[in-house]
């Protein structure tokens, strides 16, 4: 898979100029901001590969949210662990420790934005570490997959889903994205089906004027090695669908020479322009 070097990526950062006051700026081309929406310290990474490479190994993952600013509106892709964890000092369960050091609301304030300013939200899938702040955006249009909603709404509740974190969906405006969806109608921001991790899992494909095509992975991959070596987590919904999605996204990346960002990989988050800087 082709990747821009870190030096090349930094050379196309527009955020070398401060983004303070960006809400007042004229958004004349697409921008992507990476926001810190939490981190996870996993006691045993065994579940992240069904062929044993991570057995009894600890690991650290990041939880990124992405703000895509487009001349026609703002889209938040994935909503992180939730700002409530910052107040609670984190959460520990059988998987490990989850914490939030920088709230999403405070990061948006740096751009002179508040949740009610965001026109669209979309989710790679409905696991709790991607829906934690969803209810803050009840006024936005939610771009959702009916297949994912049916799975996440099942009884008993699937592992990793916390319906209370996305309860605002009941009253929010919805845009159904059962297939690939062109968010703004110009091909620059596309939600693309990539099932396997969950039945309705999706990735986001963004085409930028300077940086070219960027793929935000959701949980298609959790680590850079999983992307490179085709490792499939034990807890994925379908191994066959996961491998098919690996193949589809790999072909897209090869054809468009896209840069892949593995959303949970600390090295990929570190390679992204540091907020409030951005790619364009």
N, C-alpha and C positions, 0 to 999 in steps of 0.2 A: 504494500500500500504506500502510495506516495505521500510524503509529509514535507511541508515547508520546514526549513531549519528554524531554530529559535531566533537566530539573527535576522533571517528574512521576515519572520513573523513580526518581530519588533519594529522592523523598518516600515511596516505598513500601519503601525498604530497611529491613529489620529489623536489619541488622548494625550499626546505629549503636550498639547495645549489643554488647559484645565477644562473639565466638563462642567464646572460650576456654572449654574444658570442655564443648563442645557434645555430645560423645559421652555425657555424663552427663545432658544435657537430655532432657526428654520431647519427642519430635518429634510434635507434635499436628496439624501441617499441613505441606503440601508446601513445601520450600525448594529453591532453585537457587543453587549456588555456581559461579562461574567461576574456574577454576584456570589459571595460566600454565604451559603445557606446551611452550613453545618459541617460536621466531621464525625467519623465513626472509627472507633478503635476496636477492631474485631479480635476476639480471643483466639479463635481457631478458624482459619480461612478454608477449611476442608470443603465446605459446601459450595465454594465458588469454582470447583472443577470436579466433574464426575469421574475423572481418571487419576485422582489421587495426588496431584502435584503439590497441593497446598495443605495436605493433612498435617495437623498439629502445628501449623505455622500461624503466628499472629500477623496482623496486617492493619494498615491504616488506609482509610478511604475518605475522600472529600465528598461533599454534597453540594453541587453547584446548581444555581438557577441562572437563567439567561434572559436578559432583556433585549428584545429585538425592536429597534426603533425604525420605523418606515414612514415615508411621507404621508401614508394613509392611516397611520395609527401605531400604537405600541402593543407588542405581544410579549407576555411572560411565558417562557417555556420551563416547565417544572417548578414546583413551589417549595421544595426543600423540607427540612425536618420540622420547621415551625418556630416562630419567634417565642412561643411560650416556653420552649426549652431554655432559652437564654435567661428567663426569669427564674426557672426552676433549678438551674445549675446542672442541667443535663438529665440524662436518663440511662440507667443501666439495666440490662436484661440478660437473658442467656446467651445472646450473641456478642455482647460487649457494651462499651460505653458510647453514648451518642450525645453530642453537645453542639450548641450554637453560640458562637462568640460575637457575631455581628448580625443584628436583626435585619431582615429584608426591608422593613419599613424605614429604618434609619439609612440604609443604603439608597433607597429611592429618594429620600429627602435630599441627599447630596446632589441629585439631579433636579431638584425642585418638583418632584413628583410625589403623589400620594396614591394609595390603592385605587381610589375612585377615578384617577386619571387614566388607568390602564384599560384599553379597549378590548383586548383579547387575552385569554389564558388558554394554554394547551398543555397536555401531559403526555410524557412518554408512556406512562402507565399509572396505575392507581395504588402502588405500594406506598406505605405511610411516609417514607423518606422523600417522596416526590409530591405529596399533597398537603404537607404540614401547614402551609399558609393559605391554602385555597379559599377558605371562607372569608378572607380579607377582601376578596375580589368579587363579591356578589353582584356588583354593577357591571362587570365585564361580560362579554360573550364567551362562553366556555366551548371550546372546540373539543368534542368528545367522540369516542368510538362506541357504538352500541354494543359491540362484542365485548369490549373492555368493561363497560358498565354492567352488562349482564353477569359477567364473571365476578366483578367486585361486589355486586349486590347479592350474591348467592348466599344461601343458608346451608351449612354454617359458613361464617365469614372466612374467606380464604386467608391463609397465612400471610402476614405482612400488610394486610389491608385494615385501615381504621376508618370506617365510614363516617365517623363524627368529624373527621378533618375535611370532608368535602360535602357536608350536609347542605351547604348553600346552593348546591347544584339544583335542588328542587325548585328554587325560585329564580334562578339565574336564566338569562337568555342562552339558548344552546344552538350550536352549529354542529350538525352531525357530520363526522368524518369517518365513514365506514371504509372509504378507499383513500388513495392519495388525495390530498387537499391543497390547493393553491390559495393560501390565506388572503393575499391582497390582490389576486387576479393578474399579476404580472410575471409570475414564475420565480420571483426572488425569494420567497419564503414558502417552503412546501413541507407539510406534514406527510411523511411517507410510511406506509405500513411495513412493519418488521416484526411479525409475531414470533412467539417462541418462549420468551421470558414470561410473558403473560399472553393470553389469547388475543388481546387487542393492542399489543405493544407497538410503539411507533418511534421513528427517529425524525429529527428536524434537519432539513437541507436548506441552507441559506446561501444565496449568491450575492457576493459583494463586488463593488466596482474595482477595488484595489486588491483585496485578498483572494478573490476568486470564490470558489465553492467551499463551504464549510459544512461538515456533517457533525451534528450533536447526537451522541450515541444513545441517550437514555440509558437503559440497562441492557442493550444488546450485548455490550461488553462491560465488565466491571473493572478489569485491569488491562493495561497495555499488553501484557503477555497473552491474556485471553483473546485479544483481537489478533495478535500476531500468529498465535499457535492454534486458534480455533477451539479453545477450551469451553466446555458447556457446563454451567452450574448444575448441581444436583437438584436444586429447587425450581428449575425452569418448568414451565407448563408442558412444553413439547420439545424434545431433542431434535426431531426431524424438522419442525418449523424453525427452530433456532438456526440449524445449519443452512436451511434454505435462505433465511434472512441474512446470515453471514455472507452467503454467495451473492445475494442481490446487492447488498451494500458495497461489497468489494468491487463488483462490476461497475457500480455507479462511481466509486472513488477513482477507479482506473480510467474510466471514460472522461471524467471531468477534471482529473488531477486534483481532486478535493483534499482538503486537510481534515483528518478525523480527530475529533476531540472525544476521548473516553471520559464521560462526565464524572465518574468516581475516581479516576486516576489522579493522584496528587501532582504528578509531573506534568500532566496535560493542563490542569488548572493553573499551575505555576507558569506554564508557557504562554498562557493567554495574557493579553494586556491587563495590567493590574488596575482594578476599578479605582477611580471612575474613568480610566482610559478605555479605549474600545477598538475593535476592528471595524474597518469599513471597506 
